[in-house]
C-alpha cells in the first residue's frame, strides 16, 4: 500500500553530518546563518531521508580534495614495496630491517587494495542504473588486465628463461609452468597484485548483488583468516598434523594464499565498506588508533617469531585494523595545499610498482654483497624506477607515443 502521508508530516530522521563549506551553498539550509558556529564544527541536523541523500552527495563532492591524501599514500606505498624487496635498513641494523620490512612496510599492498575498492565502489554505487555500473566494471577490469598483460610481456622473456633452467632445459615444460604461474601467482613475482585485484573487484561487483556489503565483508574476513594459515600462521598448524598436510597440499598446487580470494578480497571490500559508510563512520582520533594498530602489528610479528616459524609476513591479523585506521586518518585529514598535480603521484606509484622488478637483479649483481650495500641498492632501484616512470608519463603526453605509453599504467 502506498503511503499517502504528506512529506512535511513524516517523522524526521536524525543524521549526524560534518559540514563543509560546500554545504553553505545547499538550497535546503545555510550553515553560515547559524551564529557563532564554525564551518567545520560537528552539528546535529534533522532532515527527511530524501534531503539527507542530496546533502550527502554535496558532502562527498566537497571532500574530494581529501582523495589527494590517498594519492600521496599510494606513492609512499610504492616506496614501501621497493623497500620490502631491497631491505634498505639491512646495512644499518639487521633487526631493525627485519622489523620494518615485516611489519610497517607490509601495510603498502593492503592499502593499494583498499584504495582500489574505495574508488571502484564509489563509481559503481553512484551509477543509478545497473548497466552503467556493469560498463564501468568492464572498463576497469579491462584496464587492469591490460596493465598486467603488458608488464607480463616485459618480464616474460626472463621468466620463461628462468623456468627453462629450473625445468632441466625442457622448453615445453618451462612454458607450461610459466602459464600456470601467470594464472595463479602472477607472471613475474610482484605482478601477482593485478590478477588478485581483478578477482577481488569482480567478487565485490557480483557479491553485492547476492548479499549486503557488511555480509560480504564478514565472508571475506573469514576467507582472510583461513588464508593466514598459508602465510604467517602456517607454523601454528604444527609440523606433521592433518591441517598442516592439508595446507601444504594446497600450497603445492596453488603456491600461496596471497591471492585475490584469501588476501585481496577483504581489503577491496573493506575499501568499499568505508566508502559506503563515509557519512556515518567518524573516528575522533584515527591517527592514534592507527599508531596503536601498528604497535599491535609489531607485537603480532614478535610473538609469531617467538613461538612458531613464520612462512611469510604478507598476511597478518593486525594489518586489517592498521589499514582501516590509516585510511580513515587520510580521509578525514585536510590534504596539503601543494602546487603539484596529485595524479602524477597516483600514476607514478603504479609505474614504480610495475617497473622496479627490472632493476632488482641488475643492481644486485652489480653491487655484490647486498647486506653491505642494501641502502644503495634501494636508492638505485627506486630512483631508476622513478626516472623511468617520469619518462613514460612524459611519453603519454606526446601525440605519437600516447597510445603505447598509456597501456603501461
Buried (B, 14 or more C-beta within 10 A) or exposed (E): EEEEEEEEEEEEEEBEBBBBEBBBEBEEBEBEEEEEEEEEEEEEBEBBEEBBEEBBEBBBEBBEEBBBBBBBBBBBBBBBBBBBBBBBBBBEEEEEBBBBBBBBBBBBBBBBBBBBBBBBBBBBBEBEEEEEBEEBBEEBBEEBBBBBBBBBEBBBEEBBEBBBEEBEEEEEBBBEBBEBBBEBBBBBEBBBBBBBBBBBBBBBBEBBEEEEBEEBBEBBBEBBBEBBBBBBBBBBBEEEEEEBEEBBEBBEEBBBBBBBBBBBBBBBBBBBBBBBEBBEBBBEEBBEBBBBBBEBBBEBBEEBBEEBEBBBBBBBBBBBBBBBBBBBBBBBEEBEEEEEEBEBBBBBBBBBBBBBBBBBEEBBEEBEEBEEBBBBBBBBBBEBBBEBBEEBBEBBEEEEEEEEBEEBB
